[in-house]
Amino acid sequence: MHAEVLKGHVDLLLLAALAREEAHGYRIVELLRARSGGVFDLAEGTVYPALYRLERGGLVTSRWEVVEGRRRRVYRLTRRGEGSLLARRGVWERYADGMTAVLA
């Protein structure tokens, strides 16, 4: 998907991915790719800055864990992040409904 189309929606995608499970950055990329049938194949260089921004905003939190000798940062949604996801989902649904109506 073109970067211009995704701009402004990356945060929503990340929050939605983390609503189902806590995950490290690459796992989030895999989840989004799988759940979208390959439509959302985000670069890690897009995902990590967005995760840091969401964490600074209190929407996600993270912790370090070691798996098979490798250290990785695992992210999870906060209560504030859950509320933000609900609000953003509502905005997106209204937008998508409007777009569908116009294009029909």
C-alpha positions as CSV (number, residue, x, y, z in Angstrom):
1,M,0.0,0.0,0.0
2,H,1.3,3.5,-0.8
3,A,2.9,5.4,2.0
4,E,0.7,8.4,1.4
5,V,-2.4,6.3,2.1
6,L,-1.0,4.8,5.2
7,K,0.2,8.1,6.6
8,G,-2.0,8.9,9.6
9,H,-3.2,5.3,10.0
10,V,-0.1,3.6,11.3
11,D,-0.9,4.4,14.9
12,L,-4.3,2.9,14.6
13,L,-2.9,-0.3,13.0
14,L,-0.4,-0.7,15.8
15,L,-2.9,-0.1,18.5
16,A,-5.3,-2.7,16.9
17,A,-2.5,-5.2,16.6
18,L,-1.6,-4.8,20.3
19,A,-5.3,-5.0,21.3
20,R,-5.1,-8.8,20.6
21,E,-1.7,-9.6,22.1
22,E,1.4,-8.0,23.5
23,A,4.2,-8.3,21.0
24,H,7.7,-7.1,20.0
25,G,8.1,-4.9,17.0
26,Y,8.8,-7.6,14.4
27,R,5.9,-9.7,15.7
28,I,3.6,-6.7,15.2
29,V,4.8,-6.4,11.6
30,E,4.0,-10.1,11.0
31,L,0.6,-9.8,12.6
32,L,-0.4,-6.8,10.5
33,R,0.9,-8.5,7.3
34,A,-1.0,-11.7,8.1
35,R,-4.2,-10.1,9.2
36,S,-4.4,-7.9,6.2
37,G,-3.5,-10.5,3.6
38,G,-0.3,-8.8,2.8
39,V,-1.8,-5.3,2.3
40,F,0.0,-3.9,5.3
41,D,3.6,-4.8,5.0
42,L,5.2,-2.1,7.2
43,A,8.9,-1.5,7.4
44,E,10.4,-1.8,10.8
45,G,11.7,1.7,10.3
46,T,8.1,2.9,10.2
47,V,6.9,0.7,13.1
48,Y,9.6,1.5,15.8
49,P,9.4,5.3,15.7
50,A,5.6,5.0,15.9
51,L,5.8,2.6,18.9
52,Y,8.2,5.0,20.7
53,R,5.7,7.9,20.0
54,L,2.8,5.8,21.3
55,E,4.8,5.0,24.4
56,R,5.7,8.6,25.0
57,G,2.0,9.4,24.7
58,G,1.1,6.7,27.3
59,L,-0.9,4.6,24.8
60,V,1.5,1.6,25.0
61,T,4.0,0.5,27.5
62,S,7.0,-1.8,27.0
63,R,9.3,-4.1,28.9
64,W,12.5,-6.0,27.9
65,E,12.5,-9.7,27.8
66,V,15.1,-12.3,26.8
67,V,14.0,-15.2,24.5
68,E,16.6,-17.8,23.4
69,G,19.4,-15.5,24.5
70,R,18.0,-12.5,22.5
71,R,16.8,-9.4,24.1
72,R,13.7,-7.8,22.7
73,R,11.3,-5.1,23.7
74,V,7.7,-6.2,24.1
75,Y,4.8,-3.7,23.8
76,R,1.3,-3.8,25.2
77,L,-1.7,-1.5,25.1
78,T,-2.5,0.6,28.2
79,R,-6.0,1.6,29.3
80,R,-5.4,4.9,27.7
81,G,-4.4,3.1,24.6
82,E,-7.6,1.1,24.6
83,G,-9.6,4.2,24.8
84,S,-7.7,5.8,22.0
85,L,-8.2,2.7,19.9
86,L,-11.9,2.8,20.4
87,A,-12.0,6.5,19.5
88,R,-9.8,6.1,16.4
89,R,-11.7,3.1,15.3
90,G,-15.0,5.1,15.4
91,V,-13.4,7.9,13.3
92,W,-12.1,5.4,10.8
93,E,-15.4,3.6,10.5
94,R,-17.2,6.9,9.8
95,Y,-14.6,7.8,7.2
96,A,-14.8,4.4,5.6
97,D,-18.6,4.4,5.5
98,G,-18.5,7.9,3.9
99,M,-16.0,6.9,1.4
100,T,-17.9,3.7,0.5
101,A,-21.1,5.8,0.0
102,V,-19.4,8.2,-2.3
103,L,-17.7,5.5,-4.3
104,A,-20.8,3.4,-4.7
